[in-house]
């Protein structure tokens, strides 16, 4: 398997510049349904990523500020998504961001 980054060198996540402002917002807001869904989505995106350490640290910090474990976060967001409509598309068809 070919690895683009030398051993031990952190990589730049391709969505870092888009996600960083969202995480700064989460750090300053409450645990609304939308914010919980965003936190869970971003935690999954950066989980195990070899880089973006500041984002990973801040995602942990948000979780701690809201008094949740990762398991509790995912349980809450499963319930939120089961109700549907948390990510309303601007277009006519529903879309999800799985990047």
VENCOR-V387593 format. One line per field, one symbol per residue. burial: + if it has 16 or more other ideal C-beta (glycine too) atoms within 10 Angstrom, else -. A space follows every 50 residues. Layout:
BEGIN
burial: ???
END
This chain:
BEGIN
burial: ------------+-++--+--++--+----+---+++++++++-++---- -+--++-++--++--+-+----+--++--+-------------------
END
